[in-house]
Each structure stands twice: as structure tokens, then as C-alpha cells.
Amino acid sequence: MAGTLISNASTEATLEQIKEIIKAKSVELLHLQFVDIEGILKHVTVTSAQLEDVVEGKMMFDGSSVKGFSPINKSDLYLQPDLTTFAVLPWTEEAGYSEARFLCSAANPDGTPFEGDTRNVLKKTVDRAADKGYTISVGPELEFFLFKNDDNGYATTELTDKAGYFEPSPHDLGERVRLEIYRALKAMGFTIEASHHEVAEGQHEINFKYADVLTAADLATTYKWVVKTVAKKFGMHATFMPKPVFGINGSGMHVNMSFFEGSDNAFFDPTDEMQLSEKAYQFIAGVLENVKGIAAVTNPLVNSYKRLVPGYEAPCYIAWSASNRSALIRIPAKRGLATRVELRCPDPSSNPYLTFAVIASAGLDGIEKGLEAPAPINEDIFHMNEEERAFRGIDNLPGSLAEAVKELEAGEIAAKTLGEHVYNEYVLLKKTEWDSYRTAVHTWEIENYHSKF
């Protein structure tokens, strides 16, 4: 992990560092963590005495019990820990006792990477970019809401405060929670850059430093877990649901991405009017061309499309600009090594490994095909009427999960990036989810129809 407590040295040297930390911190339990197809964190817990077996990948689990993983007749899978993700869990530390975790990838019994593991999917995209001479850098921005828990510890629909953007205490009642989240993340190796109340009531954001794409996905996964864990200790429920409250802003996960060639940012060109390289424009073109086909991954829930509507800052129109926040893609002002492309539609309910993979793959497609980016749109798209948008050639994102799944099946990027196993499981999962929603009777229907008809 970026800024982690251990180095990225050789396996042997890293293992020695881990052993020293385990001894110094009195670590008794090790949590071996991985995610299912939706990005939901799972873990199995072993004792620190089993460290050698853990490192050698000898810890087996039942893949048929994990969503999107193995059929029951091929259920045996093994966990391969990434030693650089080792971290002591600060909320477990007591006198003479603590716990730690590793993030893991899943492997087949013969030691080959399991194709249904989404962390392995992202690794394949990293390899594809490396074959073209690129490394991928990502900085995600994950927003979340804090709700009150009831006396039994279950989440209510009551927000924790009514504060607004950048408001301090006493209006921001989540400030203390964010402070404890910051401390926990810092202790686990994060470099935190900012923490603040967001625009909506009860909404918050804590930004951490960018990293290589695999590390960034690991960080995002860890961040969501830590946020929920710490909030629970304050009697609150943290949710990354994209639109938990009608009538106010939803939560996004803006993804800032850049490609590097060696130590040089491949998206930066000081001679260009916007200081963007030809590859940056091609990357933008690739994302714009493929974004409808990856929306079911970047915005994976029925609820995701209730955020992607006009009026709440979330982009729903396919366009790009240098600074226009109503556009799907914007280019933050910093240049040089910090030059990056920000995709604003993804939300934090998505699986970071899959989301980063499909975005990188779409952009890489644009570079490989030499696509030309359309002209930027600098006007406020939200205030354009339908005729003006049509005249400017501004298309819409899918309006529902059902539309997004159709676009995913019609396109090529998702199937090529996810691989046959994950692609088929994902499409089936999302179709089932939509069908369940489509056939359910909702509160709105009862309120509007029950007494009227």
C-alpha cells in the first residue's frame, strides 16, 4: 500500500519486517481479506502462528459460497496475500494484544490466478497497460453519508446533521468521526490529504493520496471498511449507497487517472494549449466512446441511476471540459506530474478493482485506436435544453440499471476487460437485481395509487 508500514522490498525482507511488527505489536490474529464480485469485503481469521502457511498461500476457502466465484463442483480456492498490504488494525490495539490484516487474491489449487477474483481482473489490465509501456496512477474520491443507529445498533434513515459544504462544528456533527477515521487510516499507512463535510446534509469526504492503480483499489476497499467500522463505534452507520436520500446530492467516487511512461506523465504536454498530450486526448476519447458500455460497472446499483440526474451536481451527460463540473469528464487545474483525467460518474458502491479496470481499459482503447476527442463543452450542460444538447452532440448516460446492462452487453470493453467468468457472472447478477426491483411494489406506488384506484 502507498505509504504502508512495510516496504516493497523482496518477499523475504518484507516478511522479516512483518514478523518484527507482529512481535512489537503483539499481533495475535491475522485477517485474510478479499472481495466478492460486488466488491464486498470478506475475510477469514487465523492466528499469527500460521504466518508461514499464510505467506505460502496454503489457506483454503469455499469459493462456491462467495458471490460470483466458483461452482460447487470446483469450490476449493486458496488465498494469496499481498505482503505490502499488511497493516495492524489500530482499533484492536490494547496492552499486549492487537490484530492485523492482509489483502489477498484468490488462486486455483494449482497456484494459477483464479479468473473470478476481481483483484486478478485489475492485475490483467495493469499487465495490458505495461505491455504498451504505461503504468496507471489513480486517485479516487469516495463520499459517504452518516446515519444514526437505533438502540439495537441497526441503521435508521435519520441523518446525523444538517450541515452543508465545508461547514465546521458545531453544525458538522461528523467532524469527530472523521477525525477518528483519519487517525485509523493514517496508522494503517494512508496519506490523508483533506477531510471535510460535503454538500449534502450528513455527507462527508476524506481524500487520500493517489497511488498505482492496484494499490489505489486496495486503498479504496480498505477505506470503505475503516469508515464503516469507526462510524459504528460512534453509534452511526456509514453508507456508500449513491443516493440514500431524495432531494439532496448523492455520493460519488470521482476517479482521477493518469498514465505514466517511466517517470513522465504521458498526459502532460507543455506545448499544447491545454497542456494535454495527444495521448491524453485519445484517452478522453476512449472513455467517452465506451462510457455507456461500462456504466453498469462504474454505477452498479438500481439506486446509482437516481444519483445520475440533473440538478444535484452528478454528471449525466457525455461531454468533457477543462473545469466544467457539469461535464462527465473534467481536467483538474494542476499540470506536470499531476496532470490527470477525472471521470465524475462512478459511485462508491462500485467494486474499485472492476471500476478502475474498465476505465483504464476504455482509455487505453482510445490510445491504441488513435481516437480523436470531441471539442470540450465549457457551458453549463445542466441548463441546456434537450434541443441544444442534441445540436451540440451531447449524449446521455444510461437512465437505469436495465439500460446500462444492455449497453454493457452491446459493447466490447467490459467483456474484454472482465474476462468470461466475471463478465457472465456480473451480467447475470445485474439482470437478477433489476428483475427483483422491477417486480417489487415500492412505497411510492402505495402512496400514489393505493387509495386512488
C-alpha positions as CSV (number, residue, x, y, z in Angstrom):
1,M,0.0,0.0,0.0
2,A,1.1,3.5,-0.7
3,G,2.8,4.8,2.4
4,T,2.3,1.5,4.1
5,L,4.0,0.4,7.3
6,I,6.2,-2.0,5.4
7,S,8.4,-1.7,2.3
8,N,8.1,-3.1,-1.2
9,A,11.4,-4.9,-0.9
10,S,11.9,-8.5,-1.6
11,T,9.4,-11.1,-0.2
12,E,12.0,-12.3,2.3
13,A,12.9,-8.8,3.5
14,T,9.2,-7.8,3.6
15,L,8.3,-11.0,5.6
16,E,11.0,-10.1,8.1
17,Q,9.5,-6.7,8.6
18,I,6.1,-8.2,9.1
19,K,7.5,-10.6,11.7
20,E,9.1,-7.7,13.6
21,I,5.8,-5.7,13.6
22,I,3.9,-8.8,14.7
23,K,6.3,-9.2,17.6
24,A,6.4,-5.5,18.5
25,K,2.7,-5.0,18.4
26,S,1.8,-8.4,19.9
27,V,-0.4,-9.3,16.9
28,E,-2.3,-12.5,17.7
29,L,-4.8,-12.7,14.9
30,L,-4.4,-12.2,11.1
31,H,-7.5,-11.4,8.9
32,L,-7.1,-12.6,5.3
33,Q,-9.3,-10.2,3.3
34,F,-10.6,-10.3,-0.3
35,V,-13.7,-9.1,-2.1
36,D,-16.5,-10.8,-3.9
37,I,-17.8,-9.7,-7.4
38,E,-19.6,-6.7,-5.9
39,G,-16.5,-5.5,-4.0
40,I,-17.9,-6.6,-0.7
41,L,-15.1,-7.3,1.7
42,K,-14.8,-10.9,3.1
43,H,-12.2,-12.3,5.5
44,V,-11.1,-15.4,7.3
45,T,-9.2,-15.1,10.5
46,V,-6.2,-17.2,11.6
47,T,-3.6,-16.9,14.3
48,S,-0.2,-15.2,13.7
49,A,1.4,-18.6,14.4
50,Q,0.2,-19.6,10.9
51,L,2.0,-16.8,9.2
52,E,4.3,-19.1,7.2
53,D,1.4,-21.0,5.8
54,V,-0.4,-17.8,5.0
55,V,2.5,-16.4,3.1
56,E,2.9,-19.7,1.2
57,G,-0.8,-19.5,0.1
58,K,-1.9,-22.6,2.0
59,M,-5.2,-21.1,3.3
60,M,-8.1,-22.7,1.5
61,F,-11.7,-21.5,1.4
62,D,-15.0,-22.4,-0.2
63,G,-15.3,-20.4,-3.4
64,S,-18.9,-21.6,-4.1
65,S,-20.1,-19.7,-1.0
66,V,-18.8,-16.4,-2.4
67,K,-20.9,-14.4,-4.8
68,G,-19.6,-14.6,-8.3
69,F,-16.9,-17.1,-7.5
70,S,-16.8,-20.9,-8.1
71,P,-19.5,-23.5,-8.8
72,I,-20.0,-26.1,-6.1
73,N,-18.1,-28.8,-8.0
74,K,-15.0,-26.6,-8.3
75,S,-15.2,-24.8,-5.0
76,D,-11.7,-25.1,-3.5
77,L,-9.7,-21.9,-3.7
78,Y,-6.7,-20.5,-1.9
79,L,-5.8,-17.0,-0.6
80,Q,-2.6,-15.4,-1.8
81,P,-1.7,-12.5,0.4
82,D,-0.1,-9.3,-0.9
83,L,2.5,-8.7,1.7
84,T,2.6,-5.0,1.0
85,T,-1.0,-4.7,2.3
86,F,-0.1,-5.9,5.8
87,A,-1.4,-3.5,8.4
88,V,-2.1,-3.6,12.1
89,L,-5.7,-2.6,12.9
90,P,-5.4,0.4,15.3
91,W,-8.9,-0.1,16.9
92,T,-7.8,-3.6,18.1
93,E,-4.6,-2.4,19.9
94,E,-4.6,-3.0,23.6
95,A,-1.8,-3.6,26.1
96,G,-0.2,-6.8,24.9
97,Y,-2.7,-7.5,22.1
98,S,-3.6,-6.5,18.5
99,E,-4.8,-7.8,15.2
100,A,-3.6,-7.3,11.6
101,R,-4.8,-7.9,8.1
102,F,-3.6,-8.8,4.6
103,L,-5.5,-8.1,1.3
104,C,-5.4,-11.3,-0.8
105,S,-6.0,-12.5,-4.3
106,A,-7.7,-15.9,-5.0
107,A,-5.8,-18.7,-6.6
108,N,-6.7,-22.1,-8.1
109,P,-5.5,-25.3,-6.4
110,D,-2.6,-25.4,-9.0
111,G,-1.5,-21.9,-8.0
112,T,-2.7,-20.1,-11.0
113,P,-4.7,-16.9,-10.5
114,F,-8.5,-17.5,-10.2
115,E,-10.2,-15.7,-13.0
116,G,-13.3,-14.9,-10.9
117,D,-11.3,-12.8,-8.4
118,T,-11.8,-9.1,-9.3
119,R,-8.4,-8.2,-8.0
120,N,-6.9,-10.5,-10.6
121,V,-9.0,-8.8,-13.2
122,L,-7.4,-5.5,-12.4
123,K,-4.0,-7.1,-12.5
124,K,-4.6,-8.2,-16.1
125,T,-5.4,-4.6,-17.0
126,V,-2.2,-3.5,-15.3
127,D,-0.3,-6.0,-17.5
128,R,-2.1,-4.8,-20.6
129,A,-1.0,-1.2,-19.9
130,A,2.5,-2.4,-19.1
131,D,2.8,-4.1,-22.5
132,K,2.2,-0.7,-24.0
133,G,4.8,0.9,-21.8
134,Y,2.3,2.5,-19.3
135,T,1.8,2.4,-15.6
136,I,-1.6,3.6,-14.3
137,S,-2.0,6.1,-11.5
138,V,-5.3,6.6,-9.7
139,G,-6.7,8.9,-7.0
140,P,-10.3,8.1,-6.1
141,E,-12.6,10.4,-4.1
142,L,-15.2,8.5,-2.1
143,E,-18.1,10.3,-0.5
144,F,-20.3,8.8,2.2
145,F,-23.3,9.6,4.4
146,L,-23.6,9.1,8.2
147,F,-26.9,8.0,9.6
148,K,-27.9,7.4,13.2
149,N,-28.2,3.8,14.5
150,D,-31.1,2.7,16.7
151,D,-30.7,1.3,20.2
152,N,-30.0,-2.2,18.8
153,G,-27.2,-0.9,16.6
154,Y,-29.2,-1.0,13.3
155,A,-29.1,1.8,10.8
156,T,-32.0,4.3,10.7
157,T,-32.9,6.7,8.0
158,E,-32.2,9.7,10.2
159,L,-29.1,11.8,9.2
160,T,-26.6,12.8,11.8
161,D,-26.5,16.5,11.0
162,K,-27.9,19.3,8.8
163,A,-24.6,20.9,7.9
164,G,-23.5,21.9,4.4
165,Y,-20.3,22.1,2.3
166,F,-17.2,22.7,4.4
167,E,-19.2,23.7,7.5
168,P,-17.3,23.2,10.8
169,S,-18.6,22.1,14.2
170,P,-21.0,22.7,15.9
171,H,-23.0,22.2,12.7
172,D,-20.9,19.4,11.4
173,L,-21.6,16.6,13.9
174,G,-19.5,14.1,11.9
175,E,-16.2,16.0,12.5
176,R,-15.2,13.9,15.4
177,V,-16.0,10.7,13.5
178,R,-13.9,11.9,10.6
179,L,-11.0,12.6,13.0
180,E,-11.0,9.1,14.3
181,I,-11.3,7.7,10.7
182,Y,-8.3,9.9,9.8
183,R,-6.3,8.5,12.7
184,A,-7.1,4.9,11.8
185,L,-6.3,5.3,8.2
186,K,-3.0,7.1,8.9
187,A,-2.0,4.3,11.3
188,M,-2.7,1.8,8.5
189,G,-0.4,3.6,6.1
190,F,-2.7,6.1,4.3
191,T,-1.5,9.6,3.4
192,I,-4.6,11.8,4.1
193,E,-4.8,15.0,2.1
194,A,-8.2,16.5,3.1
195,S,-11.3,15.9,5.3
196,H,-14.5,17.8,5.2
197,H,-18.3,17.9,5.3
198,E,-19.7,17.6,1.8
199,V,-22.6,19.5,0.1
200,A,-25.5,17.3,1.3
201,E,-26.7,17.0,4.9
202,G,-24.9,14.2,6.7
203,Q,-22.5,13.7,3.8
204,H,-18.7,13.6,4.2
205,E,-15.5,13.0,2.3
206,I,-11.9,12.1,3.3
207,N,-9.3,12.3,0.5
208,F,-6.2,10.2,0.4
209,K,-3.1,10.4,-1.9
210,Y,-3.1,8.8,-5.3
211,A,-1.2,5.6,-6.0
212,D,-0.6,3.0,-8.6
213,V,-4.0,1.6,-9.8
214,L,-3.8,-1.7,-7.8
215,T,-2.8,0.0,-4.6
216,A,-5.5,2.6,-5.2
217,A,-8.1,-0.1,-5.4
218,D,-6.7,-1.7,-2.2
219,L,-6.9,1.6,-0.5
220,A,-10.4,2.3,-1.6
221,T,-11.5,-1.1,-0.4
222,T,-9.8,-0.6,3.0
223,Y,-11.1,3.0,3.3
224,K,-14.8,1.8,3.0
225,W,-14.2,-0.8,5.6
226,V,-12.5,1.5,8.0
227,V,-15.1,4.3,7.6
228,K,-17.9,1.8,8.4
229,T,-16.0,0.3,11.3
230,V,-15.2,3.6,13.0
231,A,-18.7,5.1,12.4
232,K,-20.2,2.1,14.2
233,K,-18.2,2.9,17.3
234,F,-19.9,6.3,17.4
235,G,-23.4,4.8,17.1
236,M,-23.6,5.7,13.4
237,H,-24.0,3.9,10.1
238,A,-21.7,5.0,7.2
239,T,-23.2,4.2,3.8
240,F,-21.7,4.3,0.4
241,M,-25.1,3.9,-1.2
242,P,-25.1,6.5,-4.0
243,K,-28.5,8.2,-3.4
244,P,-29.8,7.4,0.1
245,V,-31.9,10.5,0.5
246,F,-34.3,12.0,-2.1
247,G,-33.9,15.7,-2.9
248,I,-30.3,16.2,-1.9
249,N,-26.9,15.3,-3.5
250,G,-25.8,11.7,-3.8
251,S,-22.4,10.3,-3.2
252,G,-19.9,9.9,-6.0
253,M,-16.5,8.3,-6.4
254,H,-14.7,10.6,-8.8
255,V,-11.8,8.7,-10.4
256,N,-8.7,10.7,-11.2
257,M,-6.5,8.7,-13.6
258,S,-3.2,9.3,-15.4
259,F,-0.8,7.1,-17.4
260,F,2.9,7.3,-16.9
261,E,5.8,6.3,-19.1
262,G,8.6,5.7,-16.8
263,S,8.7,8.8,-14.5
264,D,7.0,11.0,-17.1
265,N,3.3,11.7,-17.1
266,A,2.1,10.6,-20.5
267,F,-0.9,13.0,-20.3
268,F,1.2,16.2,-20.0
269,D,2.4,18.3,-22.9
270,P,3.6,21.9,-22.0
271,T,3.4,23.0,-25.7
272,D,-0.4,22.2,-26.0
273,E,-2.9,25.0,-25.4
274,M,-4.4,23.0,-22.5
275,Q,-1.1,21.4,-21.7
276,L,-2.5,18.0,-22.6
277,S,-0.7,15.4,-24.7
278,E,-2.1,13.6,-27.7
279,K,-2.4,10.5,-25.6
280,A,-4.5,12.4,-23.0
281,Y,-6.9,13.5,-25.7
282,Q,-7.1,9.9,-27.1
283,F,-7.7,8.6,-23.5
284,I,-10.5,11.1,-23.1
285,A,-12.0,10.0,-26.4
286,G,-11.8,6.3,-25.5
287,V,-13.6,6.9,-22.2
288,L,-16.3,9.0,-23.8
289,E,-16.8,6.4,-26.6
290,N,-17.1,3.5,-24.2
291,V,-18.6,5.1,-21.0
292,K,-22.2,3.9,-21.7
293,G,-20.8,0.3,-22.0
294,I,-19.0,0.4,-18.7
295,A,-21.7,2.3,-16.7
296,A,-23.1,-0.9,-15.3
297,V,-19.7,-1.4,-13.6
298,T,-19.0,2.1,-12.5
299,N,-22.6,2.6,-11.4
300,P,-23.7,-0.8,-10.5
301,L,-27.0,-0.4,-8.5
302,V,-30.6,0.4,-9.3
303,N,-30.0,3.3,-6.9
304,S,-27.0,4.5,-8.8
305,Y,-29.2,6.0,-11.5
306,K,-31.2,8.0,-9.0
307,R,-28.0,10.0,-8.4
308,L,-27.3,10.5,-12.1
309,V,-30.0,13.0,-12.7
310,P,-29.8,16.8,-13.4
311,G,-29.8,19.2,-10.5
312,Y,-27.6,17.5,-8.0
313,E,-24.0,18.0,-9.4
314,A,-23.8,14.4,-10.6
315,P,-22.9,14.2,-14.3
316,C,-25.4,12.5,-16.6
317,Y,-24.4,14.0,-20.0
318,I,-21.4,12.6,-22.0
319,A,-19.0,15.5,-22.5
320,W,-15.7,16.8,-21.3
321,S,-14.2,20.1,-20.2
322,A,-11.1,21.5,-18.5
323,S,-13.0,22.8,-15.5
324,N,-16.8,22.5,-16.1
325,R,-18.2,20.3,-13.3
326,S,-21.4,19.6,-15.2
327,A,-19.4,17.6,-17.7
328,L,-18.8,13.8,-17.3
329,I,-15.0,14.3,-17.6
330,R,-13.0,17.3,-16.4
331,I,-9.3,18.0,-16.2
332,P,-8.3,19.4,-12.8
333,A,-6.1,22.5,-13.0
334,K,-2.8,21.1,-11.9
335,R,-0.3,20.1,-14.6
336,G,3.1,18.5,-14.9
337,L,3.2,15.2,-13.0
338,A,-0.2,16.0,-11.5
339,T,-2.0,16.1,-15.0
340,R,-4.9,13.7,-14.8
341,V,-8.3,12.9,-16.3
342,E,-11.2,12.9,-13.8
343,L,-14.2,10.7,-14.5
344,R,-17.1,12.0,-12.4
345,C,-19.9,9.4,-12.9
346,P,-18.6,6.4,-10.8
347,D,-20.1,6.0,-7.4
348,P,-18.6,4.4,-4.2
349,S,-20.9,1.4,-4.3
350,S,-18.9,0.0,-7.2
351,N,-16.2,-2.6,-7.0
352,P,-13.0,-0.5,-7.2
353,Y,-11.0,-3.2,-8.9
354,L,-13.5,-3.6,-11.7
355,T,-14.2,0.2,-11.9
356,F,-10.6,1.1,-12.3
357,A,-10.0,-1.7,-14.7
358,V,-12.8,-0.7,-17.2
359,I,-11.9,3.0,-17.1
360,A,-8.3,2.3,-17.8
361,S,-9.2,-0.2,-20.5
362,A,-11.6,2.3,-22.2
363,G,-8.9,5.0,-22.2
364,L,-6.3,2.6,-23.4
365,D,-8.6,1.6,-26.2
366,G,-8.7,5.2,-27.2
367,I,-4.9,5.5,-27.3
368,E,-4.5,2.2,-29.2
369,K,-7.1,3.2,-31.8
370,G,-5.9,6.9,-32.0
371,L,-9.4,8.2,-31.3
372,E,-10.0,12.0,-31.6
373,A,-11.6,13.7,-28.6
374,P,-14.6,15.9,-29.4
375,A,-14.5,19.6,-28.6
376,P,-14.8,20.4,-24.9
377,I,-18.0,21.8,-23.6
378,N,-17.4,24.7,-21.3
379,E,-21.0,25.8,-20.8
380,D,-23.3,24.6,-18.0
381,I,-24.8,21.5,-19.6
382,F,-27.4,21.2,-16.8
383,H,-29.1,24.4,-18.1
384,M,-29.1,23.4,-21.7
385,N,-32.5,22.2,-23.1
386,E,-32.8,18.9,-25.0
387,E,-32.6,20.6,-28.4
388,E,-29.4,22.4,-27.6
389,R,-27.7,19.3,-26.2
390,A,-28.7,17.4,-29.4
391,F,-27.3,20.2,-31.5
392,R,-24.0,20.0,-29.6
393,G,-24.0,16.2,-29.9
394,I,-24.2,15.6,-26.2
395,D,-25.5,12.2,-25.4
396,N,-26.8,10.8,-22.1
397,L,-25.6,8.2,-19.7
398,P,-28.0,5.2,-19.3
399,G,-31.0,6.2,-17.3
400,S,-31.4,2.9,-15.4
401,L,-29.5,-0.2,-14.5
402,A,-31.5,-2.1,-17.1
403,E,-30.3,0.3,-19.8
404,A,-26.8,0.1,-18.5
405,V,-26.7,-3.7,-18.7
406,K,-28.0,-3.5,-22.3
407,E,-25.2,-1.1,-23.1
408,L,-22.6,-3.3,-21.4
409,E,-23.7,-6.3,-23.4
410,A,-23.7,-4.3,-26.7
411,G,-20.2,-3.0,-26.1
412,E,-16.9,-4.8,-26.2
413,I,-14.8,-3.2,-23.4
414,A,-16.5,-4.9,-20.5
415,A,-16.3,-8.4,-21.9
416,K,-12.6,-7.9,-22.9
417,T,-11.6,-6.4,-19.6
418,L,-13.6,-8.6,-17.1
419,G,-12.9,-11.9,-18.8
420,E,-15.5,-14.5,-19.5
421,H,-16.1,-15.7,-15.9
422,V,-16.6,-12.3,-14.2
423,Y,-18.4,-10.9,-17.2
424,N,-21.0,-13.7,-17.3
425,E,-21.4,-13.7,-13.5
426,Y,-21.7,-9.9,-13.4
427,V,-24.3,-9.7,-16.2
428,L,-26.4,-12.4,-14.5
429,L,-26.1,-10.7,-11.2
430,K,-27.3,-7.3,-12.5
431,K,-30.1,-8.7,-14.5
432,T,-31.4,-10.6,-11.5
433,E,-31.1,-7.4,-9.4
434,W,-33.0,-5.4,-11.9
435,D,-35.7,-8.0,-12.2
436,S,-36.1,-8.1,-8.4
437,Y,-36.5,-4.3,-8.4
438,R,-38.8,-4.3,-11.4
439,T,-41.3,-6.7,-9.8
440,A,-41.3,-5.3,-6.3
441,V,-44.0,-3.0,-5.1
442,H,-42.5,0.3,-3.8
443,T,-43.6,2.8,-1.2
444,W,-44.1,5.5,-4.0
445,E,-46.6,3.2,-5.7
446,I,-48.6,2.7,-2.5
447,E,-48.6,6.4,-1.7
448,N,-49.8,7.4,-5.2
449,Y,-52.0,4.5,-6.2
450,H,-53.3,2.6,-3.2
451,S,-56.2,4.9,-2.2
452,K,-56.7,6.5,-5.6
453,F,-57.6,3.4,-7.6
